[in-house]
Amino acid sequence: MQYMSDDHAHVQAFFTARAADWDSRFPDDGPAYAAAVADLGLRAGDRVLDAGCGTGRALPPLRAAVESSGVVVGVDLTPAMLQAAVQAGRDRDGRLLLADVAALPLQSGSLDAVFAAGLIAHLPQPVANLRELARVVRPGGMLALFHPIGRAALAARQGRQITPDDLRAEANLGPLLACCGWRMTSYADEDARFLALAVRED
Protein backbone atom coordinates (compact mmCIF):
# COMPACT_ATOMS: atom_id res chain seq x y z
CA MET A 1 0.00 0.00 0.00
CA GLN A 2 1.32 3.43 -0.94
CA TYR A 3 2.15 5.66 2.01
CA MET A 4 0.00 8.79 2.07
CA SER A 5 1.13 11.96 3.82
CA ASP A 6 -1.25 14.12 5.83
CA ASP A 7 -1.17 16.66 2.97
CA HIS A 8 -2.14 14.00 0.44
CA ALA A 9 -4.86 12.62 2.69
CA HIS A 10 -6.32 16.12 3.10
CA VAL A 11 -6.33 16.77 -0.64
CA GLN A 12 -7.84 13.37 -1.37
CA ALA A 13 -10.55 13.82 1.27
CA PHE A 14 -11.38 17.31 -0.08
CA PHE A 15 -11.87 16.08 -3.64
CA THR A 16 -13.48 12.75 -2.78
CA ALA A 17 -16.28 14.61 -1.04
CA ARG A 18 -16.83 16.81 -4.09
CA ALA A 19 -16.22 14.42 -7.00
CA ALA A 20 -19.81 13.35 -7.70
CA ASP A 21 -21.17 16.85 -8.32
CA TRP A 22 -17.97 18.64 -9.36
CA ASP A 23 -18.95 19.12 -13.01
CA SER A 24 -22.50 20.22 -12.17
CA ARG A 25 -21.14 22.86 -9.79
CA PHE A 26 -19.07 24.43 -12.58
CA PRO A 27 -21.09 23.79 -15.76
CA ASP A 28 -19.85 26.81 -17.72
CA ASP A 29 -16.08 26.25 -17.54
CA GLY A 30 -15.77 24.33 -20.82
CA PRO A 31 -14.95 27.29 -23.08
CA ALA A 32 -12.31 28.57 -20.63
CA TYR A 33 -10.62 25.16 -20.63
CA ALA A 34 -10.69 25.03 -24.43
CA ALA A 35 -9.21 28.54 -24.70
CA ALA A 36 -6.41 27.72 -22.25
CA VAL A 37 -5.56 24.53 -24.14
CA ALA A 38 -5.46 26.55 -27.37
CA ASP A 39 -2.97 28.96 -25.77
CA LEU A 40 -0.70 26.01 -24.99
CA GLY A 41 0.02 25.69 -28.72
CA LEU A 42 -0.19 21.92 -29.00
CA ARG A 43 0.23 20.23 -32.37
CA ALA A 44 -0.97 16.97 -33.85
CA GLY A 45 1.09 14.09 -32.47
CA ASP A 46 2.16 15.88 -29.29
CA ARG A 47 2.28 14.06 -25.94
CA VAL A 48 0.57 15.95 -23.12
CA LEU A 49 -0.15 15.36 -19.44
CA ASP A 50 -3.16 16.72 -17.58
CA ALA A 51 -1.67 16.93 -14.07
CA GLY A 52 -4.32 16.76 -11.37
CA CYS A 53 -6.91 16.05 -14.05
CA GLY A 54 -9.85 15.70 -11.67
CA THR A 55 -12.98 14.79 -13.62
CA GLY A 56 -11.08 15.21 -16.88
CA ARG A 57 -12.63 18.43 -18.16
CA ALA A 58 -9.42 19.30 -20.04
CA LEU A 59 -9.11 15.91 -21.73
CA PRO A 60 -11.50 16.54 -24.66
CA PRO A 61 -9.81 19.80 -25.78
CA LEU A 62 -6.37 18.25 -25.21
CA ARG A 63 -7.31 15.28 -27.38
CA ALA A 64 -8.70 17.58 -30.07
CA ALA A 65 -5.44 19.57 -30.03
CA VAL A 66 -3.08 16.60 -30.39
CA GLU A 67 -5.50 14.66 -32.62
CA SER A 68 -5.63 10.87 -32.83
CA SER A 69 -1.86 10.62 -33.38
CA GLY A 70 -1.07 12.30 -30.05
CA VAL A 71 -0.92 10.97 -26.52
CA VAL A 72 -3.06 12.35 -23.67
CA VAL A 73 -2.54 11.18 -20.09
CA GLY A 74 -4.58 12.33 -17.11
CA VAL A 75 -3.13 11.86 -13.62
CA ASP A 76 -4.97 12.41 -10.35
CA LEU A 77 -4.50 11.45 -6.71
CA THR A 78 -8.21 10.90 -6.00
CA PRO A 79 -9.91 7.70 -7.21
CA ALA A 80 -13.38 9.27 -6.97
CA MET A 81 -12.37 12.05 -9.38
CA LEU A 82 -11.03 9.55 -11.90
CA GLN A 83 -14.23 7.52 -11.57
CA ALA A 84 -16.25 10.66 -12.31
CA ALA A 85 -14.07 11.21 -15.40
CA VAL A 86 -14.86 7.67 -16.57
CA GLN A 87 -18.57 8.16 -15.92
CA ALA A 88 -18.45 11.30 -18.05
CA GLY A 89 -16.82 9.30 -20.86
CA ARG A 90 -13.61 11.29 -20.77
CA ASP A 91 -11.45 8.18 -20.55
CA ARG A 92 -12.06 7.97 -24.32
CA ASP A 93 -9.95 11.12 -24.73
CA GLY A 94 -6.94 10.08 -22.66
CA ARG A 95 -5.40 7.42 -20.48
CA LEU A 96 -6.27 7.93 -16.81
CA LEU A 97 -3.72 7.09 -14.10
CA LEU A 98 -4.08 7.11 -10.33
CA ALA A 99 -0.80 8.75 -9.36
CA ASP A 100 0.80 11.58 -7.44
CA VAL A 101 2.38 14.49 -9.32
CA ALA A 102 5.24 14.21 -6.82
CA ALA A 103 6.27 10.88 -8.37
CA LEU A 104 4.92 10.52 -11.90
CA PRO A 105 5.07 7.06 -13.52
CA LEU A 106 6.43 8.62 -16.71
CA GLN A 107 9.84 8.64 -18.37
CA SER A 108 12.02 11.74 -18.18
CA GLY A 109 11.60 14.05 -21.18
CA SER A 110 8.76 11.96 -22.56
CA LEU A 111 6.18 14.76 -22.88
CA ASP A 112 5.75 17.88 -24.98
CA ALA A 113 3.53 19.71 -22.50
CA VAL A 114 1.77 19.68 -19.14
CA PHE A 115 -1.63 21.22 -18.49
CA ALA A 116 -2.49 21.79 -14.83
CA ALA A 117 -5.87 23.23 -13.84
CA GLY A 118 -6.21 24.37 -10.25
CA LEU A 119 -3.21 22.29 -9.26
CA ILE A 120 -0.72 24.72 -7.78
CA ALA A 121 -2.89 25.65 -4.80
CA HIS A 122 -2.93 21.99 -3.75
CA LEU A 123 0.78 21.17 -4.11
CA PRO A 124 2.24 20.25 -0.70
CA GLN A 125 5.81 20.82 -1.94
CA PRO A 126 5.61 23.28 -4.84
CA VAL A 127 9.33 23.29 -5.66
CA ALA A 128 9.71 19.51 -5.69
CA ASN A 129 6.39 19.04 -7.49
CA LEU A 130 7.12 21.58 -10.24
CA ARG A 131 10.56 20.03 -10.70
CA GLU A 132 8.89 16.65 -11.16
CA LEU A 133 6.65 18.15 -13.85
CA ALA A 134 9.78 19.57 -15.48
CA ARG A 135 11.46 16.16 -15.36
CA VAL A 136 8.86 14.53 -17.60
CA VAL A 137 8.85 17.34 -20.21
CA ARG A 138 11.41 17.69 -22.98
CA PRO A 139 13.50 20.88 -23.22
CA GLY A 140 11.40 23.50 -24.99
CA GLY A 141 8.18 21.82 -23.87
CA MET A 142 5.38 23.84 -22.28
CA LEU A 143 3.54 24.13 -18.98
CA ALA A 144 0.13 25.74 -18.50
CA LEU A 145 -1.01 26.62 -14.97
CA PHE A 146 -4.70 27.37 -15.35
CA HIS A 147 -7.77 28.17 -13.32
CA PRO A 148 -11.15 29.07 -14.86
CA ILE A 149 -11.46 32.03 -12.50
CA GLY A 150 -8.94 34.70 -11.56
CA ARG A 151 -7.32 35.05 -8.16
CA ALA A 152 -9.42 38.00 -6.96
CA ALA A 153 -12.70 36.49 -8.12
CA LEU A 154 -11.84 33.14 -6.53
CA ALA A 155 -10.89 34.79 -3.24
CA ALA A 156 -14.18 36.74 -3.24
CA ARG A 157 -16.13 33.53 -3.94
CA GLN A 158 -14.40 31.84 -1.00
CA GLY A 159 -14.80 34.83 1.32
CA ARG A 160 -11.09 35.43 1.80
CA GLN A 161 -8.42 37.97 0.94
CA ILE A 162 -5.47 37.47 -1.40
CA THR A 163 -2.28 37.42 0.64
CA PRO A 164 1.17 38.58 -0.55
CA ASP A 165 2.55 35.05 -0.21
CA ASP A 166 0.06 33.61 -2.74
CA LEU A 167 2.13 31.33 -4.97
CA ARG A 168 0.09 32.40 -8.01
CA ALA A 169 1.01 36.07 -7.69
CA GLU A 170 3.15 37.01 -10.67
CA ALA A 171 6.03 38.23 -8.47
CA ASN A 172 6.10 34.86 -6.67
CA LEU A 173 5.30 32.49 -9.53
CA GLY A 174 8.01 33.63 -11.93
CA PRO A 175 10.91 32.98 -9.53
CA LEU A 176 9.29 29.76 -8.29
CA LEU A 177 9.07 28.38 -11.82
CA ALA A 178 12.60 29.57 -12.60
CA CYS A 179 14.09 27.53 -9.77
CA CYS A 180 12.22 24.45 -10.98
CA GLY A 181 13.42 24.33 -14.58
CA TRP A 182 10.74 26.55 -16.16
CA ARG A 183 10.78 30.06 -17.65
CA MET A 184 7.47 31.88 -17.45
CA THR A 185 6.53 33.28 -20.86
CA SER A 186 3.11 34.82 -20.17
CA TYR A 187 0.86 35.61 -17.24
CA ALA A 188 -2.83 36.51 -17.16
CA ASP A 189 -4.90 36.98 -14.01
CA GLU A 190 -8.35 38.18 -15.06
CA ASP A 191 -11.79 37.74 -13.53
CA ALA A 192 -12.65 35.01 -16.04
CA ARG A 193 -9.41 33.04 -15.88
CA PHE A 194 -5.91 32.60 -14.54
CA LEU A 195 -3.29 31.32 -16.99
CA ALA A 196 0.47 31.25 -16.63
CA LEU A 197 2.51 29.67 -19.42
CA ALA A 198 6.11 28.51 -19.06
CA VAL A 199 8.69 26.78 -21.22
CA ARG A 200 10.96 23.98 -20.07
CA GLU A 201 14.53 25.23 -19.99
CA ASP A 202 17.39 23.16 -21.43
URJO-V385897 format. One record per residue. N is the residue number from 1. RES is the residue in three letters. SS is DSSP state (~ for helix, > for strand, _ for the rest). Layout:
BEGIN
n->[N	N]
res->[RES	RES]
ss->[SS	SS]
END
This chain:
BEGIN
n->[1	2	3	4	5	6	7	8	9	10	11	12	13	14	15	16	17	18	19	20	21	22	23	24	25	26	27	28	29	30	31	32	33	34	35	36	37	38	39	40	41	42	43	44	45	46	47	48	49	50	51	52	53	54	55	56	57	58	59	60	61	62	63	64	65	66	67	68	69	70	71	72	73	74	75	76	77	78	79	80	81	82	83	84	85	86	87	88	89	90	91	92	93	94	95	96	97	98	99	100	101	102	103	104	105	106	107	108	109	110	111	112	113	114	115	116	117	118	119	120	121	122	123	124	125	126	127	128	129	130	131	132	133	134	135	136	137	138	139	140	141	142	143	144	145	146	147	148	149	150	151	152	153	154	155	156	157	158	159	160	161	162	163	164	165	166	167	168	169	170	171	172	173	174	175	176	177	178	179	180	181	182	183	184	185	186	187	188	189	190	191	192	193	194	195	196	197	198	199	200	201	202]
res->[MET	GLN	TYR	MET	SER	ASP	ASP	HIS	ALA	HIS	VAL	GLN	ALA	PHE	PHE	THR	ALA	ARG	ALA	ALA	ASP	TRP	ASP	SER	ARG	PHE	PRO	ASP	ASP	GLY	PRO	ALA	TYR	ALA	ALA	ALA	VAL	ALA	ASP	LEU	GLY	LEU	ARG	ALA	GLY	ASP	ARG	VAL	LEU	ASP	ALA	GLY	CYS	GLY	THR	GLY	ARG	ALA	LEU	PRO	PRO	LEU	ARG	ALA	ALA	VAL	GLU	SER	SER	GLY	VAL	VAL	VAL	GLY	VAL	ASP	LEU	THR	PRO	ALA	MET	LEU	GLN	ALA	ALA	VAL	GLN	ALA	GLY	ARG	ASP	ARG	ASP	GLY	ARG	LEU	LEU	LEU	ALA	ASP	VAL	ALA	ALA	LEU	PRO	LEU	GLN	SER	GLY	SER	LEU	ASP	ALA	VAL	PHE	ALA	ALA	GLY	LEU	ILE	ALA	HIS	LEU	PRO	GLN	PRO	VAL	ALA	ASN	LEU	ARG	GLU	LEU	ALA	ARG	VAL	VAL	ARG	PRO	GLY	GLY	MET	LEU	ALA	LEU	PHE	HIS	PRO	ILE	GLY	ARG	ALA	ALA	LEU	ALA	ALA	ARG	GLN	GLY	ARG	GLN	ILE	THR	PRO	ASP	ASP	LEU	ARG	ALA	GLU	ALA	ASN	LEU	GLY	PRO	LEU	LEU	ALA	CYS	CYS	GLY	TRP	ARG	MET	THR	SER	TYR	ALA	ASP	GLU	ASP	ALA	ARG	PHE	LEU	ALA	LEU	ALA	VAL	ARG	GLU	ASP]
ss->[_	_	_	_	_	~	~	~	~	~	~	~	~	~	~	~	_	_	_	_	_	~	~	~	~	_	_	_	_	~	~	~	~	~	~	~	~	~	~	_	_	_	_	_	_	_	>	>	>	>	>	_	_	_	_	_	_	_	~	~	~	~	~	~	~	~	_	_	_	_	>	>	>	>	>	>	_	_	~	~	~	~	~	~	~	~	~	_	_	~	~	~	_	_	>	>	>	>	_	_	_	_	_	_	_	_	_	_	_	_	>	>	>	>	>	>	>	_	_	~	~	~	_	_	_	~	~	~	~	~	~	~	~	~	~	_	>	>	>	>	>	>	>	>	>	>	>	_	_	_	~	~	~	~	~	~	~	~	_	_	_	_	_	_	_	_	_	_	_	~	~	~	~	~	~	~	~	~	_	_	_	>	>	>	>	>	>	>	>	>	_	_	>	>	>	>	>	>	>	>	_	_]
END
